[in-house]
């Protein structure tokens, strides 16, 4: 799944993610993968995650989705003489 970080409190090690379908999930610091954790202002950061099978459902293996710049159109070179 994909979603957006709404907030993350580093002192409490707790935050919230809104999934693409609008469902909100509470996320704990230990649920982030690859040693990444949001810091500072993280609102709007796009993440991908799985969902635990336990109740309450929680995001697991949360990772940052890299911000990829859109490809630019290429100019065609014309040999007009």
mmJSON file of the N, C-alpha and C atoms, coordinates in Angstrom:
{"data_MODEL":{"atom_site":{
"group_PDB":["ATOM","ATOM","ATOM","ATOM","ATOM","ATOM","ATOM","ATOM","ATOM","ATOM","ATOM","ATOM","ATOM","ATOM","ATOM","ATOM","ATOM","ATOM","ATOM","ATOM","ATOM","ATOM","ATOM","ATOM","ATOM","ATOM","ATOM","ATOM","ATOM","ATOM","ATOM","ATOM","ATOM","ATOM","ATOM","ATOM","ATOM","ATOM","ATOM","ATOM","ATOM","ATOM","ATOM","ATOM","ATOM","ATOM","ATOM","ATOM","ATOM","ATOM","ATOM","ATOM","ATOM","ATOM","ATOM","ATOM","ATOM","ATOM","ATOM","ATOM","ATOM","ATOM","ATOM","ATOM","ATOM","ATOM","ATOM","ATOM","ATOM","ATOM","ATOM","ATOM","ATOM","ATOM","ATOM","ATOM","ATOM","ATOM","ATOM","ATOM","ATOM","ATOM","ATOM","ATOM","ATOM","ATOM","ATOM","ATOM","ATOM","ATOM","ATOM","ATOM","ATOM","ATOM","ATOM","ATOM","ATOM","ATOM","ATOM","ATOM","ATOM","ATOM","ATOM","ATOM","ATOM","ATOM","ATOM","ATOM","ATOM","ATOM","ATOM","ATOM","ATOM","ATOM","ATOM","ATOM","ATOM","ATOM","ATOM","ATOM","ATOM","ATOM","ATOM","ATOM","ATOM","ATOM","ATOM","ATOM","ATOM","ATOM","ATOM","ATOM","ATOM","ATOM","ATOM","ATOM","ATOM","ATOM","ATOM","ATOM","ATOM","ATOM","ATOM","ATOM","ATOM","ATOM","ATOM","ATOM","ATOM","ATOM","ATOM","ATOM","ATOM","ATOM","ATOM","ATOM","ATOM","ATOM","ATOM","ATOM","ATOM","ATOM","ATOM","ATOM","ATOM","ATOM","ATOM","ATOM","ATOM","ATOM","ATOM","ATOM","ATOM","ATOM","ATOM","ATOM","ATOM","ATOM","ATOM","ATOM","ATOM","ATOM","ATOM","ATOM","ATOM","ATOM","ATOM","ATOM","ATOM","ATOM","ATOM","ATOM","ATOM","ATOM","ATOM","ATOM","ATOM","ATOM","ATOM","ATOM","ATOM","ATOM","ATOM","ATOM","ATOM","ATOM","ATOM","ATOM","ATOM","ATOM","ATOM","ATOM","ATOM","ATOM","ATOM","ATOM","ATOM","ATOM","ATOM","ATOM","ATOM","ATOM","ATOM","ATOM","ATOM","ATOM","ATOM","ATOM","ATOM","ATOM","ATOM","ATOM","ATOM","ATOM","ATOM","ATOM","ATOM","ATOM","ATOM","ATOM","ATOM","ATOM","ATOM"],
"id":[1,2,3,4,5,6,7,8,9,10,11,12,13,14,15,16,17,18,19,20,21,22,23,24,25,26,27,28,29,30,31,32,33,34,35,36,37,38,39,40,41,42,43,44,45,46,47,48,49,50,51,52,53,54,55,56,57,58,59,60,61,62,63,64,65,66,67,68,69,70,71,72,73,74,75,76,77,78,79,80,81,82,83,84,85,86,87,88,89,90,91,92,93,94,95,96,97,98,99,100,101,102,103,104,105,106,107,108,109,110,111,112,113,114,115,116,117,118,119,120,121,122,123,124,125,126,127,128,129,130,131,132,133,134,135,136,137,138,139,140,141,142,143,144,145,146,147,148,149,150,151,152,153,154,155,156,157,158,159,160,161,162,163,164,165,166,167,168,169,170,171,172,173,174,175,176,177,178,179,180,181,182,183,184,185,186,187,188,189,190,191,192,193,194,195,196,197,198,199,200,201,202,203,204,205,206,207,208,209,210,211,212,213,214,215,216,217,218,219,220,221,222,223,224,225,226,227,228,229,230,231,232,233,234,235,236,237,238,239,240,241,242,243],
"type_symbol":["N","C","C","N","C","C","N","C","C","N","C","C","N","C","C","N","C","C","N","C","C","N","C","C","N","C","C","N","C","C","N","C","C","N","C","C","N","C","C","N","C","C","N","C","C","N","C","C","N","C","C","N","C","C","N","C","C","N","C","C","N","C","C","N","C","C","N","C","C","N","C","C","N","C","C","N","C","C","N","C","C","N","C","C","N","C","C","N","C","C","N","C","C","N","C","C","N","C","C","N","C","C","N","C","C","N","C","C","N","C","C","N","C","C","N","C","C","N","C","C","N","C","C","N","C","C","N","C","C","N","C","C","N","C","C","N","C","C","N","C","C","N","C","C","N","C","C","N","C","C","N","C","C","N","C","C","N","C","C","N","C","C","N","C","C","N","C","C","N","C","C","N","C","C","N","C","C","N","C","C","N","C","C","N","C","C","N","C","C","N","C","C","N","C","C","N","C","C","N","C","C","N","C","C","N","C","C","N","C","C","N","C","C","N","C","C","N","C","C","N","C","C","N","C","C","N","C","C","N","C","C","N","C","C","N","C","C","N","C","C","N","C","C"],
"label_atom_id":["N","CA","C","N","CA","C","N","CA","C","N","CA","C","N","CA","C","N","CA","C","N","CA","C","N","CA","C","N","CA","C","N","CA","C","N","CA","C","N","CA","C","N","CA","C","N","CA","C","N","CA","C","N","CA","C","N","CA","C","N","CA","C","N","CA","C","N","CA","C","N","CA","C","N","CA","C","N","CA","C","N","CA","C","N","CA","C","N","CA","C","N","CA","C","N","CA","C","N","CA","C","N","CA","C","N","CA","C","N","CA","C","N","CA","C","N","CA","C","N","CA","C","N","CA","C","N","CA","C","N","CA","C","N","CA","C","N","CA","C","N","CA","C","N","CA","C","N","CA","C","N","CA","C","N","CA","C","N","CA","C","N","CA","C","N","CA","C","N","CA","C","N","CA","C","N","CA","C","N","CA","C","N","CA","C","N","CA","C","N","CA","C","N","CA","C","N","CA","C","N","CA","C","N","CA","C","N","CA","C","N","CA","C","N","CA","C","N","CA","C","N","CA","C","N","CA","C","N","CA","C","N","CA","C","N","CA","C","N","CA","C","N","CA","C","N","CA","C","N","CA","C","N","CA","C","N","CA","C","N","CA","C","N","CA","C","N","CA","C","N","CA","C","N","CA","C","N","CA","C","N","CA","C"],
"label_alt_id":[null,null,null,null,null,null,null,null,null,null,null,null,null,null,null,null,null,null,null,null,null,null,null,null,null,null,null,null,null,null,null,null,null,null,null,null,null,null,null,null,null,null,null,null,null,null,null,null,null,null,null,null,null,null,null,null,null,null,null,null,null,null,null,null,null,null,null,null,null,null,null,null,null,null,null,null,null,null,null,null,null,null,null,null,null,null,null,null,null,null,null,null,null,null,null,null,null,null,null,null,null,null,null,null,null,null,null,null,null,null,null,null,null,null,null,null,null,null,null,null,null,null,null,null,null,null,null,null,null,null,null,null,null,null,null,null,null,null,null,null,null,null,null,null,null,null,null,null,null,null,null,null,null,null,null,null,null,null,null,null,null,null,null,null,null,null,null,null,null,null,null,null,null,null,null,null,null,null,null,null,null,null,null,null,null,null,null,null,null,null,null,null,null,null,null,null,null,null,null,null,null,null,null,null,null,null,null,null,null,null,null,null,null,null,null,null,null,null,null,null,null,null,null,null,null,null,null,null,null,null,null,null,null,null,null,null,null,null,null,null,null,null,null],
"label_comp_id":["UNK","UNK","UNK","UNK","UNK","UNK","UNK","UNK","UNK","UNK","UNK","UNK","UNK","UNK","UNK","UNK","UNK","UNK","UNK","UNK","UNK","UNK","UNK","UNK","UNK","UNK","UNK","UNK","UNK","UNK","UNK","UNK","UNK","UNK","UNK","UNK","UNK","UNK","UNK","UNK","UNK","UNK","UNK","UNK","UNK","UNK","UNK","UNK","UNK","UNK","UNK","UNK","UNK","UNK","UNK","UNK","UNK","UNK","UNK","UNK","UNK","UNK","UNK","UNK","UNK","UNK","UNK","UNK","UNK","UNK","UNK","UNK","UNK","UNK","UNK","UNK","UNK","UNK","UNK","UNK","UNK","UNK","UNK","UNK","UNK","UNK","UNK","UNK","UNK","UNK","UNK","UNK","UNK","UNK","UNK","UNK","UNK","UNK","UNK","UNK","UNK","UNK","UNK","UNK","UNK","UNK","UNK","UNK","UNK","UNK","UNK","UNK","UNK","UNK","UNK","UNK","UNK","UNK","UNK","UNK","UNK","UNK","UNK","UNK","UNK","UNK","UNK","UNK","UNK","UNK","UNK","UNK","UNK","UNK","UNK","UNK","UNK","UNK","UNK","UNK","UNK","UNK","UNK","UNK","UNK","UNK","UNK","UNK","UNK","UNK","UNK","UNK","UNK","UNK","UNK","UNK","UNK","UNK","UNK","UNK","UNK","UNK","UNK","UNK","UNK","UNK","UNK","UNK","UNK","UNK","UNK","UNK","UNK","UNK","UNK","UNK","UNK","UNK","UNK","UNK","UNK","UNK","UNK","UNK","UNK","UNK","UNK","UNK","UNK","UNK","UNK","UNK","UNK","UNK","UNK","UNK","UNK","UNK","UNK","UNK","UNK","UNK","UNK","UNK","UNK","UNK","UNK","UNK","UNK","UNK","UNK","UNK","UNK","UNK","UNK","UNK","UNK","UNK","UNK","UNK","UNK","UNK","UNK","UNK","UNK","UNK","UNK","UNK","UNK","UNK","UNK","UNK","UNK","UNK","UNK","UNK","UNK","UNK","UNK","UNK","UNK","UNK","UNK"],
"label_asym_id":["A","A","A","A","A","A","A","A","A","A","A","A","A","A","A","A","A","A","A","A","A","A","A","A","A","A","A","A","A","A","A","A","A","A","A","A","A","A","A","A","A","A","A","A","A","A","A","A","A","A","A","A","A","A","A","A","A","A","A","A","A","A","A","A","A","A","A","A","A","A","A","A","A","A","A","A","A","A","A","A","A","A","A","A","A","A","A","A","A","A","A","A","A","A","A","A","A","A","A","A","A","A","A","A","A","A","A","A","A","A","A","A","A","A","A","A","A","A","A","A","A","A","A","A","A","A","A","A","A","A","A","A","A","A","A","A","A","A","A","A","A","A","A","A","A","A","A","A","A","A","A","A","A","A","A","A","A","A","A","A","A","A","A","A","A","A","A","A","A","A","A","A","A","A","A","A","A","A","A","A","A","A","A","A","A","A","A","A","A","A","A","A","A","A","A","A","A","A","A","A","A","A","A","A","A","A","A","A","A","A","A","A","A","A","A","A","A","A","A","A","A","A","A","A","A","A","A","A","A","A","A","A","A","A","A","A","A","A","A","A","A","A","A"],
"label_entity_id":["1","1","1","1","1","1","1","1","1","1","1","1","1","1","1","1","1","1","1","1","1","1","1","1","1","1","1","1","1","1","1","1","1","1","1","1","1","1","1","1","1","1","1","1","1","1","1","1","1","1","1","1","1","1","1","1","1","1","1","1","1","1","1","1","1","1","1","1","1","1","1","1","1","1","1","1","1","1","1","1","1","1","1","1","1","1","1","1","1","1","1","1","1","1","1","1","1","1","1","1","1","1","1","1","1","1","1","1","1","1","1","1","1","1","1","1","1","1","1","1","1","1","1","1","1","1","1","1","1","1","1","1","1","1","1","1","1","1","1","1","1","1","1","1","1","1","1","1","1","1","1","1","1","1","1","1","1","1","1","1","1","1","1","1","1","1","1","1","1","1","1","1","1","1","1","1","1","1","1","1","1","1","1","1","1","1","1","1","1","1","1","1","1","1","1","1","1","1","1","1","1","1","1","1","1","1","1","1","1","1","1","1","1","1","1","1","1","1","1","1","1","1","1","1","1","1","1","1","1","1","1","1","1","1","1","1","1","1","1","1","1","1","1"],
"label_seq_id":[1,1,1,2,2,2,3,3,3,4,4,4,5,5,5,6,6,6,7,7,7,8,8,8,9,9,9,10,10,10,11,11,11,12,12,12,13,13,13,14,14,14,15,15,15,16,16,16,17,17,17,18,18,18,19,19,19,20,20,20,21,21,21,22,22,22,23,23,23,24,24,24,25,25,25,26,26,26,27,27,27,28,28,28,29,29,29,30,30,30,31,31,31,32,32,32,33,33,33,34,34,34,35,35,35,36,36,36,37,37,37,38,38,38,39,39,39,40,40,40,41,41,41,42,42,42,43,43,43,44,44,44,45,45,45,46,46,46,47,47,47,48,48,48,49,49,49,50,50,50,51,51,51,52,52,52,53,53,53,54,54,54,55,55,55,56,56,56,57,57,57,58,58,58,59,59,59,60,60,60,61,61,61,62,62,62,63,63,63,64,64,64,65,65,65,66,66,66,67,67,67,68,68,68,69,69,69,70,70,70,71,71,71,72,72,72,73,73,73,74,74,74,75,75,75,76,76,76,77,77,77,78,78,78,79,79,79,80,80,80,81,81,81],
"pdbx_PDB_ins_code":[null,null,null,null,null,null,null,null,null,null,null,null,null,null,null,null,null,null,null,null,null,null,null,null,null,null,null,null,null,null,null,null,null,null,null,null,null,null,null,null,null,null,null,null,null,null,null,null,null,null,null,null,null,null,null,null,null,null,null,null,null,null,null,null,null,null,null,null,null,null,null,null,null,null,null,null,null,null,null,null,null,null,null,null,null,null,null,null,null,null,null,null,null,null,null,null,null,null,null,null,null,null,null,null,null,null,null,null,null,null,null,null,null,null,null,null,null,null,null,null,null,null,null,null,null,null,null,null,null,null,null,null,null,null,null,null,null,null,null,null,null,null,null,null,null,null,null,null,null,null,null,null,null,null,null,null,null,null,null,null,null,null,null,null,null,null,null,null,null,null,null,null,null,null,null,null,null,null,null,null,null,null,null,null,null,null,null,null,null,null,null,null,null,null,null,null,null,null,null,null,null,null,null,null,null,null,null,null,null,null,null,null,null,null,null,null,null,null,null,null,null,null,null,null,null,null,null,null,null,null,null,null,null,null,null,null,null,null,null,null,null,null,null],
"Cartn_x":[0.84,0.0,0.886,0.279,0.958,0.13,0.809,0.121,0.993,0.493,1.175,1.327,2.522,2.737,1.947,1.187,0.472,1.305,1.912,2.798,3.582,4.699,5.478,6.155,5.93,6.528,7.731,8.922,10.148,10.286,9.826,9.921,9.03,7.828,6.886,7.058,7.859,8.097,6.782,5.915,4.566,4.138,3.376,2.897,1.631,1.25,0.035,0.247,-0.293,-0.221,-1.639,-1.882,-3.165,-2.935,-3.639,-3.519,-4.215,-3.947,-4.545,-6.066,-6.624,-8.08,-8.691,-7.863,-8.353,-8.317,-8.021,-7.94,-6.681,-6.805,-5.664,-5.15,-3.823,-3.165,-2.186,-2.138,-1.137,0.121,1.267,2.525,3.533,4.225,5.257,6.622,7.601,8.95,9.542,9.231,9.804,9.192,8.143,7.503,8.144,9.16,9.856,10.972,11.193,12.206,13.474,14.541,15.815,16.417,16.074,16.648,16.171,15.205,14.67,13.555,13.51,12.437,12.228,10.974,10.762,11.32,11.779,12.261,11.844,11.661,11.242,9.849,9.65,8.346,8.24,7.405,7.301,5.933,5.057,3.717,3.81,3.105,3.105,4.14,5.004,6.004,5.304,5.602,4.945,5.704,4.955,5.536,4.8,5.46,4.799,4.884,3.906,3.862,2.95,3.118,2.232,1.344,0.369,-0.544,-0.422,-0.328,-0.266,-1.618,-1.604,-2.844,-3.538,-2.844,-3.399,-4.352,-5.212,-6.071,-5.448,-5.36,-5.731,-4.713,-5.198,-4.314,-3.313,-2.063,-0.995,-0.101,0.483,1.444,2.722,3.302,4.583,5.493,6.805,7.795,7.56,7.391,7.145,8.451,8.419,9.605,9.265,10.269,10.139,10.058,9.115,9.03,9.856,10.904,11.762,10.977,11.298,10.662,11.392,10.773,11.402,10.859,11.77,11.367,10.825,9.772,9.25,10.276,10.244,11.186,10.828,11.859,11.65,11.525,10.759,10.622,11.941,12.283,13.513,13.213,14.129,14.0,14.568,13.861,14.371,15.207,16.326,17.228,16.843,16.65,16.331,17.494,17.787,18.843,18.238,17.553,16.938,18.008,18.21,19.215,18.61],
"Cartn_y":[-1.18,0.0,1.243,2.334,3.629,4.572,5.544,6.528,7.748,8.637,9.895,10.055,10.439,10.726,11.981,11.894,13.068,13.772,12.978,13.528,12.39,12.749,11.791,12.554,12.112,12.727,11.886,12.433,11.685,11.358,12.231,11.979,10.816,10.751,9.678,8.452,8.602,7.515,7.005,7.934,7.618,8.601,8.123,8.997,8.463,9.08,8.674,8.749,7.718,7.633,7.588,8.307,8.213,7.449,6.319,5.495,6.191,5.709,6.302,6.234,5.227,5.103,5.95,6.708,7.606,7.024,5.731,5.113,5.605,5.859,6.356,5.265,5.209,4.201,4.864,4.363,4.782,3.983,4.641,3.954,4.234,3.179,3.289,3.271,3.82,3.915,2.588,1.502,0.197,-0.402,0.226,-0.284,0.239,1.088,1.607,0.651,0.488,-0.433,0.317,-0.42,0.099,1.206,1.275,2.286,3.703,3.862,5.192,5.524,6.756,7.258,8.719,9.161,10.577,11.471,12.629,13.601,14.992,15.855,17.21,17.232,18.104,18.201,17.134,16.159,15.044,14.989,15.937,15.916,15.928,14.989,14.907,13.958,13.402,12.449,11.172,10.719,9.529,8.29,7.309,6.072,4.871,3.727,2.471,1.584,0.685,-0.138,-1.341,-2.315,-3.461,-3.287,-4.154,-4.08,-5.362,-5.215,-6.39,-7.09,-8.379,-9.144,-9.028,-8.473,-8.349,-7.174,-7.217,-6.064,-5.309,-4.024,-3.144,-3.257,-3.081,-3.152,-2.007,-2.34,-1.338,-1.471,-0.365,-0.432,-1.136,-1.94,-2.593,-2.386,-2.46,-2.29,-0.996,0.096,1.401,1.908,2.256,2.772,4.057,4.874,6.13,5.833,6.463,6.348,7.492,7.158,8.218,9.171,10.434,11.459,11.506,10.944,10.874,12.006,12.791,13.902,13.344,13.948,13.461,13.651,12.751,12.846,14.035,14.681,15.825,15.336,16.051,15.73,16.011,15.161,15.364,16.165,17.052,17.835,17.05,17.047,16.372,17.36,16.873,17.702,17.568,18.672,18.638,19.226,18.635,19.124,19.897,20.953,21.772,22.672,22.533,23.364,24.099],
"Cartn_z":[0.0,0.0,0.0,-0.419,-0.349,0.496,1.052,1.862,2.068,2.913,3.195,4.696,5.126,6.54,6.896,7.986,8.479,9.543,10.429,11.451,12.086,12.727,13.504,14.621,15.862,17.037,17.444,17.278,17.566,19.048,19.922,21.365,21.789,21.226,21.571,20.679,19.601,18.666,18.065,17.721,17.278,16.192,15.223,14.159,13.533,12.425,11.735,10.227,9.537,8.077,7.542,6.44,5.746,4.448,4.299,3.093,1.932,0.721,-0.479,-0.452,0.223,0.287,1.402,2.133,3.175,4.576,4.708,6.033,6.742,8.038,8.815,9.732,9.857,10.68,11.63,12.866,13.823,13.556,13.539,13.256,14.371,14.796,15.82,15.16,15.818,15.273,14.852,15.568,15.216,13.954,13.41,12.198,10.912,11.033,9.859,9.466,8.181,7.668,7.276,7.123,6.607,7.449,8.731,9.607,9.342,8.437,8.133,9.11,9.55,10.396,10.039,9.969,9.651,10.749,10.352,11.33,10.868,11.822,11.493,10.888,9.957,9.29,8.213,8.472,7.527,6.858,7.167,6.586,5.063,4.43,2.981,2.408,3.27,2.804,2.352,1.148,0.612,1.059,1.575,2.085,1.499,1.515,1.167,2.403,2.556,3.762,3.561,4.429,4.499,5.723,5.874,7.021,7.831,9.158,10.029,10.043,10.311,10.372,11.71,12.706,14.056,14.143,15.167,15.464,16.619,16.649,15.549,14.417,13.201,12.036,12.09,11.833,11.875,10.641,10.212,9.109,9.571,8.697,8.97,7.767,8.019,6.956,6.171,6.897,6.274,5.668,4.397,3.705,2.967,2.801,2.065,0.572,-0.108,-1.568,-2.14,-2.917,-3.444,-4.344,-4.222,-5.038,-6.373,-7.387,-8.707,-9.565,-10.093,-10.957,-12.268,-12.802,-14.074,-15.186,-16.147,-17.258,-18.143,-18.616,-19.503,-20.93,-21.684,-23.106,-23.798,-24.736,-25.5,-26.743,-27.049,-28.277,-29.427,-30.478,-31.67,-32.461,-32.886,-33.671,-35.148,-35.778,-37.217,-37.988,-39.066,-39.949,-41.098,-40.795,-41.843,-42.439,-43.704,-44.363,-45.502],
"occupancy":[1.0,1.0,1.0,1.0,1.0,1.0,1.0,1.0,1.0,1.0,1.0,1.0,1.0,1.0,1.0,1.0,1.0,1.0,1.0,1.0,1.0,1.0,1.0,1.0,1.0,1.0,1.0,1.0,1.0,1.0,1.0,1.0,1.0,1.0,1.0,1.0,1.0,1.0,1.0,1.0,1.0,1.0,1.0,1.0,1.0,1.0,1.0,1.0,1.0,1.0,1.0,1.0,1.0,1.0,1.0,1.0,1.0,1.0,1.0,1.0,1.0,1.0,1.0,1.0,1.0,1.0,1.0,1.0,1.0,1.0,1.0,1.0,1.0,1.0,1.0,1.0,1.0,1.0,1.0,1.0,1.0,1.0,1.0,1.0,1.0,1.0,1.0,1.0,1.0,1.0,1.0,1.0,1.0,1.0,1.0,1.0,1.0,1.0,1.0,1.0,1.0,1.0,1.0,1.0,1.0,1.0,1.0,1.0,1.0,1.0,1.0,1.0,1.0,1.0,1.0,1.0,1.0,1.0,1.0,1.0,1.0,1.0,1.0,1.0,1.0,1.0,1.0,1.0,1.0,1.0,1.0,1.0,1.0,1.0,1.0,1.0,1.0,1.0,1.0,1.0,1.0,1.0,1.0,1.0,1.0,1.0,1.0,1.0,1.0,1.0,1.0,1.0,1.0,1.0,1.0,1.0,1.0,1.0,1.0,1.0,1.0,1.0,1.0,1.0,1.0,1.0,1.0,1.0,1.0,1.0,1.0,1.0,1.0,1.0,1.0,1.0,1.0,1.0,1.0,1.0,1.0,1.0,1.0,1.0,1.0,1.0,1.0,1.0,1.0,1.0,1.0,1.0,1.0,1.0,1.0,1.0,1.0,1.0,1.0,1.0,1.0,1.0,1.0,1.0,1.0,1.0,1.0,1.0,1.0,1.0,1.0,1.0,1.0,1.0,1.0,1.0,1.0,1.0,1.0,1.0,1.0,1.0,1.0,1.0,1.0,1.0,1.0,1.0,1.0,1.0,1.0,1.0,1.0,1.0,1.0,1.0,1.0,1.0,1.0,1.0,1.0,1.0,1.0],
"B_iso_or_equiv":[0.0,0.0,0.0,0.0,0.0,0.0,0.0,0.0,0.0,0.0,0.0,0.0,0.0,0.0,0.0,0.0,0.0,0.0,0.0,0.0,0.0,0.0,0.0,0.0,0.0,0.0,0.0,0.0,0.0,0.0,0.0,0.0,0.0,0.0,0.0,0.0,0.0,0.0,0.0,0.0,0.0,0.0,0.0,0.0,0.0,0.0,0.0,0.0,0.0,0.0,0.0,0.0,0.0,0.0,0.0,0.0,0.0,0.0,0.0,0.0,0.0,0.0,0.0,0.0,0.0,0.0,0.0,0.0,0.0,0.0,0.0,0.0,0.0,0.0,0.0,0.0,0.0,0.0,0.0,0.0,0.0,0.0,0.0,0.0,0.0,0.0,0.0,0.0,0.0,0.0,0.0,0.0,0.0,0.0,0.0,0.0,0.0,0.0,0.0,0.0,0.0,0.0,0.0,0.0,0.0,0.0,0.0,0.0,0.0,0.0,0.0,0.0,0.0,0.0,0.0,0.0,0.0,0.0,0.0,0.0,0.0,0.0,0.0,0.0,0.0,0.0,0.0,0.0,0.0,0.0,0.0,0.0,0.0,0.0,0.0,0.0,0.0,0.0,0.0,0.0,0.0,0.0,0.0,0.0,0.0,0.0,0.0,0.0,0.0,0.0,0.0,0.0,0.0,0.0,0.0,0.0,0.0,0.0,0.0,0.0,0.0,0.0,0.0,0.0,0.0,0.0,0.0,0.0,0.0,0.0,0.0,0.0,0.0,0.0,0.0,0.0,0.0,0.0,0.0,0.0,0.0,0.0,0.0,0.0,0.0,0.0,0.0,0.0,0.0,0.0,0.0,0.0,0.0,0.0,0.0,0.0,0.0,0.0,0.0,0.0,0.0,0.0,0.0,0.0,0.0,0.0,0.0,0.0,0.0,0.0,0.0,0.0,0.0,0.0,0.0,0.0,0.0,0.0,0.0,0.0,0.0,0.0,0.0,0.0,0.0,0.0,0.0,0.0,0.0,0.0,0.0,0.0,0.0,0.0,0.0,0.0,0.0,0.0,0.0,0.0,0.0,0.0,0.0],
"pdbx_formal_charge":[null,null,null,null,null,null,null,null,null,null,null,null,null,null,null,null,null,null,null,null,null,null,null,null,null,null,null,null,null,null,null,null,null,null,null,null,null,null,null,null,null,null,null,null,null,null,null,null,null,null,null,null,null,null,null,null,null,null,null,null,null,null,null,null,null,null,null,null,null,null,null,null,null,null,null,null,null,null,null,null,null,null,null,null,null,null,null,null,null,null,null,null,null,null,null,null,null,null,null,null,null,null,null,null,null,null,null,null,null,null,null,null,null,null,null,null,null,null,null,null,null,null,null,null,null,null,null,null,null,null,null,null,null,null,null,null,null,null,null,null,null,null,null,null,null,null,null,null,null,null,null,null,null,null,null,null,null,null,null,null,null,null,null,null,null,null,null,null,null,null,null,null,null,null,null,null,null,null,null,null,null,null,null,null,null,null,null,null,null,null,null,null,null,null,null,null,null,null,null,null,null,null,null,null,null,null,null,null,null,null,null,null,null,null,null,null,null,null,null,null,null,null,null,null,null,null,null,null,null,null,null,null,null,null,null,null,null,null,null,null,null,null,null],
"auth_seq_id":[1,1,1,2,2,2,3,3,3,4,4,4,5,5,5,6,6,6,7,7,7,8,8,8,9,9,9,10,10,10,11,11,11,12,12,12,13,13,13,14,14,14,15,15,15,16,16,16,17,17,17,18,18,18,19,19,19,20,20,20,21,21,21,22,22,22,23,23,23,24,24,24,25,25,25,26,26,26,27,27,27,28,28,28,29,29,29,30,30,30,31,31,31,32,32,32,33,33,33,34,34,34,35,35,35,36,36,36,37,37,37,38,38,38,39,39,39,40,40,40,41,41,41,42,42,42,43,43,43,44,44,44,45,45,45,46,46,46,47,47,47,48,48,48,49,49,49,50,50,50,51,51,51,52,52,52,53,53,53,54,54,54,55,55,55,56,56,56,57,57,57,58,58,58,59,59,59,60,60,60,61,61,61,62,62,62,63,63,63,64,64,64,65,65,65,66,66,66,67,67,67,68,68,68,69,69,69,70,70,70,71,71,71,72,72,72,73,73,73,74,74,74,75,75,75,76,76,76,77,77,77,78,78,78,79,79,79,80,80,80,81,81,81],
"auth_comp_id":["UNK","UNK","UNK","UNK","UNK","UNK","UNK","UNK","UNK","UNK","UNK","UNK","UNK","UNK","UNK","UNK","UNK","UNK","UNK","UNK","UNK","UNK","UNK","UNK","UNK","UNK","UNK","UNK","UNK","UNK","UNK","UNK","UNK","UNK","UNK","UNK","UNK","UNK","UNK","UNK","UNK","UNK","UNK","UNK","UNK","UNK","UNK","UNK","UNK","UNK","UNK","UNK","UNK","UNK","UNK","UNK","UNK","UNK","UNK","UNK","UNK","UNK","UNK","UNK","UNK","UNK","UNK","UNK","UNK","UNK","UNK","UNK","UNK","UNK","UNK","UNK","UNK","UNK","UNK","UNK","UNK","UNK","UNK","UNK","UNK","UNK","UNK","UNK","UNK","UNK","UNK","UNK","UNK","UNK","UNK","UNK","UNK","UNK","UNK","UNK","UNK","UNK","UNK","UNK","UNK","UNK","UNK","UNK","UNK","UNK","UNK","UNK","UNK","UNK","UNK","UNK","UNK","UNK","UNK","UNK","UNK","UNK","UNK","UNK","UNK","UNK","UNK","UNK","UNK","UNK","UNK","UNK","UNK","UNK","UNK","UNK","UNK","UNK","UNK","UNK","UNK","UNK","UNK","UNK","UNK","UNK","UNK","UNK","UNK","UNK","UNK","UNK","UNK","UNK","UNK","UNK","UNK","UNK","UNK","UNK","UNK","UNK","UNK","UNK","UNK","UNK","UNK","UNK","UNK","UNK","UNK","UNK","UNK","UNK","UNK","UNK","UNK","UNK","UNK","UNK","UNK","UNK","UNK","UNK","UNK","UNK","UNK","UNK","UNK","UNK","UNK","UNK","UNK","UNK","UNK","UNK","UNK","UNK","UNK","UNK","UNK","UNK","UNK","UNK","UNK","UNK","UNK","UNK","UNK","UNK","UNK","UNK","UNK","UNK","UNK","UNK","UNK","UNK","UNK","UNK","UNK","UNK","UNK","UNK","UNK","UNK","UNK","UNK","UNK","UNK","UNK","UNK","UNK","UNK","UNK","UNK","UNK","UNK","UNK","UNK","UNK","UNK","UNK"],
"auth_asym_id":["A","A","A","A","A","A","A","A","A","A","A","A","A","A","A","A","A","A","A","A","A","A","A","A","A","A","A","A","A","A","A","A","A","A","A","A","A","A","A","A","A","A","A","A","A","A","A","A","A","A","A","A","A","A","A","A","A","A","A","A","A","A","A","A","A","A","A","A","A","A","A","A","A","A","A","A","A","A","A","A","A","A","A","A","A","A","A","A","A","A","A","A","A","A","A","A","A","A","A","A","A","A","A","A","A","A","A","A","A","A","A","A","A","A","A","A","A","A","A","A","A","A","A","A","A","A","A","A","A","A","A","A","A","A","A","A","A","A","A","A","A","A","A","A","A","A","A","A","A","A","A","A","A","A","A","A","A","A","A","A","A","A","A","A","A","A","A","A","A","A","A","A","A","A","A","A","A","A","A","A","A","A","A","A","A","A","A","A","A","A","A","A","A","A","A","A","A","A","A","A","A","A","A","A","A","A","A","A","A","A","A","A","A","A","A","A","A","A","A","A","A","A","A","A","A","A","A","A","A","A","A","A","A","A","A","A","A","A","A","A","A","A","A"],
"auth_atom_id":["N","CA","C","N","CA","C","N","CA","C","N","CA","C","N","CA","C","N","CA","C","N","CA","C","N","CA","C","N","CA","C","N","CA","C","N","CA","C","N","CA","C","N","CA","C","N","CA","C","N","CA","C","N","CA","C","N","CA","C","N","CA","C","N","CA","C","N","CA","C","N","CA","C","N","CA","C","N","CA","C","N","CA","C","N","CA","C","N","CA","C","N","CA","C","N","CA","C","N","CA","C","N","CA","C","N","CA","C","N","CA","C","N","CA","C","N","CA","C","N","CA","C","N","CA","C","N","CA","C","N","CA","C","N","CA","C","N","CA","C","N","CA","C","N","CA","C","N","CA","C","N","CA","C","N","CA","C","N","CA","C","N","CA","C","N","CA","C","N","CA","C","N","CA","C","N","CA","C","N","CA","C","N","CA","C","N","CA","C","N","CA","C","N","CA","C","N","CA","C","N","CA","C","N","CA","C","N","CA","C","N","CA","C","N","CA","C","N","CA","C","N","CA","C","N","CA","C","N","CA","C","N","CA","C","N","CA","C","N","CA","C","N","CA","C","N","CA","C","N","CA","C","N","CA","C","N","CA","C","N","CA","C","N","CA","C","N","CA","C","N","CA","C","N","CA","C","N","CA","C","N","CA","C"],
"pdbx_PDB_model_num":[1,1,1,1,1,1,1,1,1,1,1,1,1,1,1,1,1,1,1,1,1,1,1,1,1,1,1,1,1,1,1,1,1,1,1,1,1,1,1,1,1,1,1,1,1,1,1,1,1,1,1,1,1,1,1,1,1,1,1,1,1,1,1,1,1,1,1,1,1,1,1,1,1,1,1,1,1,1,1,1,1,1,1,1,1,1,1,1,1,1,1,1,1,1,1,1,1,1,1,1,1,1,1,1,1,1,1,1,1,1,1,1,1,1,1,1,1,1,1,1,1,1,1,1,1,1,1,1,1,1,1,1,1,1,1,1,1,1,1,1,1,1,1,1,1,1,1,1,1,1,1,1,1,1,1,1,1,1,1,1,1,1,1,1,1,1,1,1,1,1,1,1,1,1,1,1,1,1,1,1,1,1,1,1,1,1,1,1,1,1,1,1,1,1,1,1,1,1,1,1,1,1,1,1,1,1,1,1,1,1,1,1,1,1,1,1,1,1,1,1,1,1,1,1,1,1,1,1,1,1,1,1,1,1,1,1,1,1,1,1,1,1,1]
}}}
